[in-house]
C-alpha cells in the first residue's frame, strides 16, 4: 500500500499517511513546525477529516492493478451461480492479459482507466418514500458496449473508476459515455 499525501481539514495541515506502519496507519510530516502542529492537533482532537487527492496521483499503475483485481473478483462473484465459472475465468484466453496485469503487472507499462466524480463523497441517498438516509460507500457493475467492449465500472465514495477487461485502452468507455 503506497503512502499518500493528504490534508487535515480543520488545521489545514498537509500530511502524509503511511498505511504499512504498526499498529496502524501513521500521519506524519517532514516540516518541524507542521509536525509540532500535528502533534497538538492529534493530542486534543476527538475527530477530524483527512482528505487525499483522488487515486494517489503518481500511483496510476497501482490503482489500475487494484481495479483489475477487483474486476476479476467481481466477475467471479457475478458468475458464481453458473456451473463451470471457475474454469471459465481461469482458462478464458481473452482475460489472460488482465489476469497477468492484476497479478504481476509486467506485461504492460500501464493499463489506462477512467476516473470521475459522479456524486459527493458524503452524499446521502433515500429510496422511495423511506425517511432513512444512507451513504453509498461502493457499488459496481459491468458494461458490455455495442462495440463488444467489456468494462468494469466501480464507484467508491462517489468516484467512478472504469477499466477495460479486454485490453489496455479506455477510449471505448469514454465514447460510450458521450
Number of C-alpha atoms within 10 A of each C-alpha: 7 11 15 18 18 18 17 18 12 12 12 9 17 21 22 18 19 16 15 12 10 8 7 9 12 14 22 16 17 10 11 9 9 15 17 11 15 19 12 11 17 12 9 8 9 7 9 11 9 16 12 16 10 11 15 15 11 9 12 15 18 18 18 24 22 14 23 25 18 16 26 18 13 17 16 16 11 13 15 12 9 9 9 10 16 13 9 13 18 11 11 10 10 12 17 16 16 25 20 16 23 23 12 10 18 10 12 13 10 16 25 18 23 16 16 12 14 12 14 10 14 12 13 12 13 11 9 7 6 8 9 10 10 12 13 15 13 12 12 15 14 18 15 12 13 9 8 10 16 18 22 23 21 22 20 15 18 20 19 18 20 27 27 27 24 16 18 18 15 19 13 16 22 10 9 12 7 5
